Amino acid sequence: MEDVESADRVQLAKWFRFLPSAGSEHTGSKDFSKLYKHERLIMQRIIERFDEQGGMDSMISKQIGWERR
């Protein structure tokens, strides 16, 4: 969560676009519920901060592209 709080708009945009859905990498795990809740909170904060900084526009979308690097 510290990384989310200190991230700039470009980093937030990359996470917003490229991070997998909360819990998706833990399907079938005995800790799924706990991990899902934790990852969901992080993603919610990413979205809040990203929206506060102006969210997605064509310029930032082009800057980060569509391929995960």
C-alpha positions in Angstrom: 0.0 0.0 0.0 3.0 2.3 0.6 3.8 2.0 -3.1 0.3 3.0 -4.1 0.4 6.1 -1.9 3.7 7.2 -3.4 3.0 6.3 -7.0 2.7 8.9 -9.7 -0.1 9.0 -12.3 1.8 7.0 -14.9 2.5 4.2 -12.4 -1.1 4.2 -11.3 -2.3 4.0 -14.9 -0.1 1.0 -15.5 -1.5 -0.8 -12.5 -5.0 0.2 -13.4 -4.6 -1.2 -16.9 -2.4 -4.2 -16.3 -2.9 -5.7 -12.9 -5.0 -8.9 -12.9 -8.3 -8.8 -11.2 -8.2 -9.2 -7.4 -7.8 -12.8 -6.4 -7.5 -14.1 -9.9 -4.1 -15.6 -9.3 -5.3 -17.3 -6.1 -8.3 -19.2 -7.4 -8.6 -22.5 -5.7 -6.2 -21.5 -2.9 -7.3 -22.1 0.7 -6.4 -18.5 1.4 -8.4 -17.2 -1.6 -10.9 -15.1 0.5 -8.2 -13.4 2.5 -6.0 -12.7 -0.5 -8.9 -11.5 -2.6 -10.0 -9.0 0.1 -6.4 -7.7 0.5 -5.9 -7.3 -3.3 -9.3 -5.7 -3.7 -8.5 -3.0 -1.1 -5.2 -2.2 -2.9 -7.0 -2.0 -6.3 -9.7 0.3 -4.8 -7.0 2.6 -3.5 -5.2 2.6 -6.9 -8.5 3.6 -8.6 -9.2 6.3 -6.0 -5.7 7.9 -6.4 -5.8 7.5 -10.2 -9.2 9.3 -10.3 -7.9 12.0 -8.0 -5.1 12.7 -10.4 -7.3 12.9 -13.5 -7.8 9.2 -14.4 -7.2 7.9 -18.0 -7.1 10.2 -21.0 -5.8 9.6 -24.5 -2.3 11.0 -23.7 -1.6 8.8 -20.7 -3.2 5.8 -22.5 -0.8 6.2 -25.4 2.1 6.7 -23.1 1.6 3.4 -21.3 0.4 1.4 -24.3 -1.5 -1.9 -24.3 1.4 -4.3 -23.9 2.5 -5.2 -20.4 6.2 -4.5 -20.0 
